[in-house]
Amino acid sequence: MIQRHRTRLLLVALLITLGLYLEIAGWFDAAQVLNFARGYAQHWWLILILIAAQTVLFTFALAGSLFLWIAAPLYPPPVATFILAAGGTLGGLGAYFFSEFLTVDWKQRIESSRSYKLLHAQDNFFTLFAMRVFPAFPHSLVNYSAGILNARLSHFIVAAILGISIKSYVYCRVIYSAASSLSVDVLLDVWILGPLVLLSAMSAGAVYVNYRRTSS
């Protein structure tokens, strides 16, 4: 598992390095490519395609989160947030129901994850919401864990919509601003990322307090 994550991080680093080299060498104009792509963003059907693609990927525990890097540079934050929240929620529902057909081996892998153990200990809205809004928390594990545990569907849906929307809007603001200005200075703005970190900490604290209250 660790080796796989290292390989992915190395691949991302190589792609970023290649992109910067091509930009400096004058062989790649990021502004022109972005403007070309935004020309297609005017078509309503592209939004439906992005939502549908995410739904399929999240249903089968594939890399649906990568669509953040497609939607965020192309659309203003509110529209990109809608696309990501709709695709993430529908894909989450697909995974929730598809978990019934998982093999024993896959169920055992999921049951050994911290997402499953946390939901098993505290199956409530606040836990699901904290998982959704916390940065870099794996949505696929949350989806399948909730399905295997038969978590309350109303809690699952509302937590997915709210959590994914809040987190996506923050990320989309950062990426859209950086793409528009072609600057990464916005990534260091504490007033943009700070609220998400604070909300994540508050959510995690609420889950812990609820756990102490119910276990005492």
Secondary structure, DSSP 8 states (H G I E B T S, - for coil): -HHHHHHHHHHHHHHHHHHHHHHHHTS--HHHHHHHHHHHTTSHHHHHHHHHHHHHHHHTT--GGGGHHHHHHHS-HHHHHHHHHHHHHHHHHHHHHHGGG--HHHHHHHHTSHHHHHHHH--SHHHHHHHHHSTT--HHHHHHHHHHTT--HHHHHHHHHHHHHHHHHHHHHHHHHHHHHT-SGGGG-HHHHHHHHHHHHHHHHHHHHHHHHHH-
